[in-house]
Amino acid sequence: MYMDKSQKTRSSTVKPNTIADWFIRLIKGIIIGIGFILPGLSGGVLAVILGIYDKLIQFLADIRKNFLQNVAYFLPVAIGMAIGIVIFSIFVAKAFGIYAAQFICLFVGFVVGTFPSLYKTAGKEGRSPKDIILFIISTIFIFILMIIGDEQLTEVPPGLLVWIGSGALIGLGVIVPGMSPSNFLIYFGLYDEMAIGIKNFDFGVIIPLLIGFVVCVLMFAKLAAYLFRKYYSQMYHFILGMVAGSSLAIFPTVVFPAFRSEQLAVTRLSFTAAFLLCIAFLIVGVIISYLFSKVEEKYPREEIF
C-alpha cells in the first residue's frame, strides 16, 4: 500500500529482516515464478496477492533510489522466481499437460483464499460506486478476452524476435496483474517450446526472453507507479477485476475441457476421480493461502512507500 508523506520520510526503502523473512520472500518468488508459466494464471496477480507487486513497481520505477537496499530485499524474490520457473518448466515438459486442470485448481484455490484480503486492501482509501463499476467492467473484459483468445489458436514459428516478444508478454504479466502470458503463448503455439527451452537451459530461448522481459518491465513500471500514486483505489479495483475475471475464465478454457472423454482417457481418470481431484486441489490451495497469510502476520514485512 502507499504511505502518506510523513511515513515516506521515515521509511523510503525496504530493508531485509530476519532469516525467516528472507525465506518467506524466497517462497513468494517461487510462487510468482510458477505463475509466470502456469497457464491461466499471472505472475502479476500472485505478486499482488503476496504483497510484492506495489513494492516491486515502485523500485523499478526509480531503480537508482536506495538501489543496494532494495536489491538486498528483492534478491530472494528473484532467486525464488528463477527456481519456480526452472522447476515448473521441467514439470511442464513431463507431466503438467496431462493433469493441467487439477494443478490449476490448486492455484485458483490460492487466489480464492486471498481474495478477501485483496478486496480489503483495495478499499483502504475508500470505495466509491465508480470503483465497483470499474471492478465489474475489468472482470468482464478479461473474462471475454480469455474466452475469445482460447478459440483463436495460431501457430507462430519461434525465433529471436518471437522470443523477445514472448519475454515482453511475460513482462506485461508483471505490470498488468490478471493478464496470463502463458495463455497467449499457448495460443501462439510457443508455450511447450518455451518450457522445453528453459528446462534444457537453451540460452537461445532464455536470453531473448530475459531481454524482452526486462525491457518491457522497465518501460512500463514508471507508468504503473504513477497510476497507483494518482489513482490508488481505481487501480486496485481494476486489478481486482483482472484477478476475478482471469480466475473465472480458467474454468471454461482449461478446467472444463479436462472432463471430455478424450482428455480423461489421457489422464486415465474417471469423470468422478478427475472432478474430486479438482475439488481437493482447490481446497488445498485455499488452505495453503490461509496458512501463508498467518505466517506473514507472524513476520510482518516492511513497506517500500
Backbone torsions as a table, in degrees:
resi	resn	phi	psi	omega
1	MET	NA	167.8	-178.2
2	TYR	-99.1	136.2	179.5
3	MET	-90.7	163.6	173.7
4	ASP	-80.7	179.0	-172.2
5	LYS	-63.4	-38.9	-179.3
6	SER	-64.8	-36.1	178.1
7	GLN	-68.8	-36.4	-179.7
8	LYS	-62.6	-37.6	-178.0
9	THR	-68.8	-29.2	179.8
10	ARG	-79.2	-32.3	-176.2
11	SER	-149.5	103.1	-178.6
12	SER	-106.5	3.8	-179.4
13	THR	-143.1	165.0	176.3
14	VAL	-97.4	135.4	-179.3
15	LYS	-118.6	140.2	178.1
16	PRO	-63.7	146.0	179.4
17	ASN	-109.4	-123.2	-175.4
18	THR	-83.1	172.6	175.9
19	ILE	-60.8	-38.8	178.2
20	ALA	-60.2	-41.7	179.2
21	ASP	-64.6	-37.5	178.4
22	TRP	-61.4	-44.8	-179.0
23	PHE	-71.1	-30.7	175.5
24	ILE	-62.5	-43.8	178.9
25	ARG	-67.4	-33.2	176.1
26	LEU	-62.6	-45.6	179.3
27	ILE	-62.9	-41.1	177.0
28	LYS	-59.0	-42.8	179.5
29	GLY	-62.2	-40.7	178.1
30	ILE	-61.0	-45.7	-179.2
31	ILE	-63.2	-43.9	179.4
32	ILE	-64.0	-42.1	179.0
33	GLY	-60.5	-41.8	176.3
34	ILE	-62.1	-39.3	179.3
35	GLY	-61.4	-29.3	179.6
36	PHE	-63.2	-33.9	-174.7
37	ILE	-116.6	2.9	177.9
38	LEU	-84.4	118.4	-178.4
39	PRO	-56.3	134.8	177.7
40	GLY	92.5	-14.7	-179.3
41	LEU	-114.9	170.5	-177.7
42	SER	-130.9	131.2	174.9
43	GLY	-59.6	-33.3	178.0
44	GLY	-64.3	-40.9	177.7
45	VAL	-60.5	-47.1	-178.8
46	LEU	-66.8	-33.7	176.0
47	ALA	-64.1	-39.8	176.5
48	VAL	-63.5	-48.4	-177.8
49	ILE	-59.4	-37.8	-175.5
50	LEU	-90.2	4.1	176.7
51	GLY	76.4	21.2	-179.0
52	ILE	-99.9	-29.0	-167.5
53	TYR	-56.4	-57.5	-173.8
54	ASP	-65.5	-34.8	177.3
55	LYS	-64.1	-44.7	-178.1
56	LEU	-65.2	-43.0	179.9
57	ILE	-62.6	-43.1	-179.8
58	GLN	-64.9	-39.0	177.8
59	PHE	-63.8	-47.2	-178.1
60	LEU	-69.4	-26.6	179.6
61	ALA	-71.0	-28.8	178.6
62	ASP	-139.4	72.1	-167.2
63	ILE	-66.7	-22.5	-178.5
64	ARG	-80.7	-19.9	-177.5
65	LYS	-74.8	122.1	179.8
66	ASN	51.0	44.1	-170.9
67	PHE	-57.7	-51.7	-174.5
68	LEU	-65.4	-40.7	179.1
69	GLN	-64.1	-41.8	-178.9
70	ASN	-70.5	-36.5	176.5
71	VAL	-62.2	-42.0	178.5
72	ALA	-61.2	-37.4	-179.6
73	TYR	-70.0	-44.5	-173.9
74	PHE	-87.8	-6.7	-179.7
75	LEU	-56.4	-49.7	178.8
76	PRO	-64.0	-30.2	176.7
77	VAL	-64.7	-45.4	-179.8
78	ALA	-64.2	-42.5	178.2
79	ILE	-62.2	-44.1	179.4
80	GLY	-62.6	-41.2	177.9
81	MET	-59.8	-44.4	179.5
82	ALA	-62.5	-42.7	178.8
83	ILE	-62.1	-46.8	-178.6
84	GLY	-61.2	-43.4	-178.6
85	ILE	-65.5	-47.0	-177.2
86	VAL	-66.8	-49.6	-177.8
87	ILE	-61.5	-44.3	-177.4
88	PHE	-72.4	-27.8	175.0
89	SER	-63.5	-39.9	175.8
90	ILE	-63.5	-42.8	-179.6
91	PHE	-65.3	-41.4	178.8
92	VAL	-59.5	-44.7	-176.5
93	ALA	-64.9	-22.3	-175.0
94	LYS	-104.7	-46.7	-168.4
95	ALA	-135.0	-21.1	-169.9
96	PHE	-61.9	-37.0	-178.5
97	GLY	-59.0	-28.3	-178.5
98	ILE	-78.5	-43.9	-175.5
99	TYR	-112.9	35.9	-176.7
100	ALA	-57.3	-45.0	-175.6
101	ALA	-60.0	-44.2	-177.3
102	GLN	-64.6	-44.6	-177.1
103	PHE	-73.7	-30.8	175.6
104	ILE	-67.7	-35.6	175.8
105	CYS	-60.6	-33.9	176.9
106	LEU	-59.0	-46.0	-178.2
107	PHE	-75.1	-31.5	174.2
108	VAL	-63.4	-39.3	175.8
109	GLY	-61.1	-37.3	177.3
110	PHE	-61.8	-42.7	178.6
111	VAL	-65.7	-45.3	-178.9
112	VAL	-59.3	-42.4	-177.5
113	GLY	-65.7	-25.2	-177.0
114	THR	-106.4	-5.8	-176.8
115	PHE	-60.0	-40.9	179.0
116	PRO	-57.5	-40.8	179.1
117	SER	-69.6	-33.9	175.5
118	LEU	-63.6	-43.0	180.0
119	TYR	-63.0	-39.4	177.9
120	LYS	-65.3	-42.6	178.7
121	THR	-63.0	-39.1	-179.7
122	ALA	-62.7	-28.2	-177.2
123	GLY	-97.9	12.3	-177.4
124	LYS	-61.8	-29.2	179.5
125	GLU	-106.1	22.4	-179.9
126	GLY	101.5	159.3	-179.3
127	ARG	-140.5	114.4	-177.8
128	SER	-101.0	165.4	175.2
129	PRO	-56.7	-33.0	178.0
130	LYS	-63.8	-36.2	178.2
131	ASP	-64.7	-42.3	178.9
132	ILE	-63.9	-41.3	178.5
133	ILE	-63.3	-42.6	178.5
134	LEU	-62.3	-40.4	177.5
135	PHE	-59.5	-46.0	-178.7
136	ILE	-65.8	-43.9	-178.9
137	ILE	-63.9	-45.6	-178.8
138	SER	-67.0	-33.5	176.1
139	THR	-62.0	-48.8	-179.0
140	ILE	-65.6	-40.3	-177.4
141	PHE	-60.6	-52.9	-176.7
142	ILE	-69.0	-31.9	177.8
143	PHE	-62.8	-49.6	-179.6
144	ILE	-64.7	-40.8	-179.7
145	LEU	-59.8	-43.4	-179.3
146	MET	-71.5	-35.1	177.6
147	ILE	-66.2	-45.2	179.4
148	ILE	-64.2	-45.0	-178.6
149	GLY	-61.5	-34.2	-179.6
150	ASP	-65.1	-21.7	-177.9
151	GLU	-96.8	-1.7	-174.1
152	GLN	-119.3	56.0	-179.4
153	LEU	-68.1	130.5	-177.7
154	THR	-135.4	129.4	178.7
155	GLU	-84.3	124.8	177.5
156	VAL	-118.9	123.8	-179.9
157	PRO	-67.2	131.9	-178.4
158	PRO	-69.6	153.3	179.0
159	GLY	-176.5	179.7	-176.1
160	LEU	-56.5	-53.9	-178.0
161	LEU	-66.1	-34.6	179.1
162	VAL	-65.9	-41.0	179.4
163	TRP	-70.4	-34.9	175.0
164	ILE	-63.1	-43.8	176.9
165	GLY	-62.8	-36.4	178.2
166	SER	-66.0	-40.1	175.9
167	GLY	-63.1	-37.8	176.8
168	ALA	-64.2	-38.2	176.4
169	LEU	-61.4	-42.4	178.4
170	ILE	-64.4	-38.9	176.5
171	GLY	-61.2	-40.6	177.3
172	LEU	-63.3	-29.1	176.5
173	GLY	-65.8	-22.2	174.4
174	VAL	-80.7	-46.9	-175.4
175	ILE	-71.9	-36.3	-176.9
176	VAL	-115.1	85.3	178.6
177	PRO	-56.4	137.6	-177.6
178	GLY	106.9	-26.6	175.8
179	MET	-79.5	126.8	-179.4
180	SER	-102.9	100.9	180.0
181	PRO	-58.6	-36.5	-178.1
182	SER	-61.1	-36.6	178.2
183	ASN	-60.6	-44.8	179.9
184	PHE	-65.4	-38.2	178.9
185	LEU	-65.8	-34.9	175.4
186	ILE	-65.8	-43.0	-179.8
187	TYR	-59.1	-35.2	-177.4
188	PHE	-90.2	1.8	178.8
189	GLY	73.1	24.2	-175.4
190	LEU	-108.0	-11.9	-169.9
191	TYR	-61.9	-52.6	-177.4
192	ASP	-61.3	-41.8	-179.6
193	GLU	-66.0	-36.6	176.5
194	MET	-63.6	-47.2	-179.4
195	ALA	-60.6	-42.7	179.2
196	ILE	-66.9	-40.1	178.5
197	GLY	-61.5	-42.3	178.6
198	ILE	-68.1	-43.1	180.0
199	LYS	-59.5	-39.4	-178.0
200	ASN	-88.4	5.9	-176.8
201	PHE	51.4	46.9	177.2
202	ASP	-82.2	103.8	-175.1
203	PHE	-71.3	-13.7	172.6
204	GLY	-69.0	-19.5	175.1
205	VAL	-100.2	-45.9	-171.9
206	ILE	-66.7	-46.5	-176.0
207	ILE	-64.1	-48.2	176.4
208	PRO	-60.6	-37.4	176.7
209	LEU	-59.4	-45.3	-179.5
210	LEU	-64.6	-40.5	179.2
211	ILE	-61.3	-49.4	179.9
212	GLY	-62.5	-40.4	-179.8
213	PHE	-62.9	-51.8	-176.4
214	VAL	-63.4	-46.3	-179.0
215	VAL	-60.5	-45.2	-178.4
216	CYS	-63.8	-47.0	-177.4
217	VAL	-63.7	-45.2	-179.2
218	LEU	-65.9	-32.6	-179.4
219	MET	-68.9	-38.4	-170.8
220	PHE	-106.2	-7.9	-178.2
221	ALA	-63.7	-41.7	-178.9
222	LYS	-62.6	-40.2	178.1
223	LEU	-63.7	-44.7	-179.5
224	ALA	-62.9	-41.9	179.4
225	ALA	-62.7	-41.6	178.2
226	TYR	-61.7	-44.7	-178.9
227	LEU	-63.8	-35.8	178.2
228	PHE	-69.5	-38.4	178.1
229	ARG	-66.3	-38.9	-173.5
230	LYS	-85.4	-38.0	-172.7
231	TYR	-133.1	59.5	-174.2
232	TYR	-55.3	-56.0	-175.4
233	SER	-62.0	-44.9	-178.8
234	GLN	-64.3	-42.3	-179.4
235	MET	-64.6	-43.0	-178.3
236	TYR	-67.8	-37.0	178.6
237	HIS	-72.1	-31.7	173.2
238	PHE	-62.2	-46.4	179.7
239	ILE	-64.3	-40.4	176.9
240	LEU	-57.0	-42.8	178.0
241	GLY	-63.7	-39.7	178.0
242	MET	-63.9	-40.5	178.2
243	VAL	-62.8	-49.4	-177.7
244	ALA	-64.7	-46.8	-177.4
245	GLY	-64.5	-43.4	-179.3
246	SER	-68.5	-35.3	178.3
247	SER	-67.2	-41.6	178.8
248	LEU	-66.1	-38.4	-177.4
249	ALA	-68.9	-20.2	178.6
250	ILE	-60.0	-35.1	-173.9
251	PHE	-67.7	-53.4	179.3
252	PRO	-71.0	-24.5	-176.0
253	THR	-90.5	-31.0	-174.2
254	VAL	-123.1	-48.0	-172.1
255	VAL	-75.2	-53.5	-176.3
256	PHE	-59.5	-40.7	177.9
257	PRO	-60.4	-21.2	-179.5
258	ALA	-69.8	-13.2	-179.7
259	PHE	-94.6	3.9	174.0
260	ARG	-70.1	151.9	-173.9
261	SER	-58.5	-39.7	-178.5
262	GLU	-67.4	-35.5	179.0
263	GLN	-74.2	-37.2	176.6
264	LEU	-62.7	-34.2	177.9
265	ALA	-64.7	-37.3	179.1
266	VAL	-66.1	-42.5	-177.9
267	THR	-80.3	-14.0	-176.7
268	ARG	60.8	33.2	178.3
269	LEU	-115.6	147.3	172.1
270	SER	-77.7	166.3	178.4
271	PHE	-57.8	-43.9	-178.3
272	THR	-64.0	-44.8	-179.6
273	ALA	-63.7	-43.6	179.2
274	ALA	-62.9	-42.4	-179.5
275	PHE	-64.6	-45.8	-178.9
276	LEU	-65.9	-35.8	177.1
277	LEU	-64.7	-40.9	177.5
278	CYS	-60.7	-44.8	178.9
279	ILE	-63.3	-43.7	-179.1
280	ALA	-62.6	-45.0	179.6
281	PHE	-64.4	-37.8	178.1
282	LEU	-60.9	-45.5	179.9
283	ILE	-65.4	-42.6	178.1
284	VAL	-60.0	-41.3	178.5
285	GLY	-60.9	-42.7	178.6
286	VAL	-62.8	-43.9	-179.2
287	ILE	-64.0	-43.6	-180.0
288	ILE	-60.2	-45.5	-179.0
289	SER	-64.0	-35.8	178.6
290	TYR	-66.5	-47.0	179.8
291	LEU	-64.3	-37.4	179.4
292	PHE	-63.1	-40.1	179.6
293	SER	-64.3	-33.7	177.6
294	LYS	-67.7	-37.5	176.8
295	VAL	-63.5	-41.5	179.1
296	GLU	-63.5	-34.7	177.8
297	GLU	-65.9	-32.7	-179.9
298	LYS	-74.2	-34.5	179.5
299	TYR	-120.7	77.9	-176.4
300	PRO	-63.4	141.1	-178.9
301	ARG	-94.8	153.1	177.2
302	GLU	-81.5	155.9	-178.4
303	GLU	-95.7	155.6	179.7
304	ILE	-95.9	-18.0	-173.5
305	PHE	-108.0	NA	NA
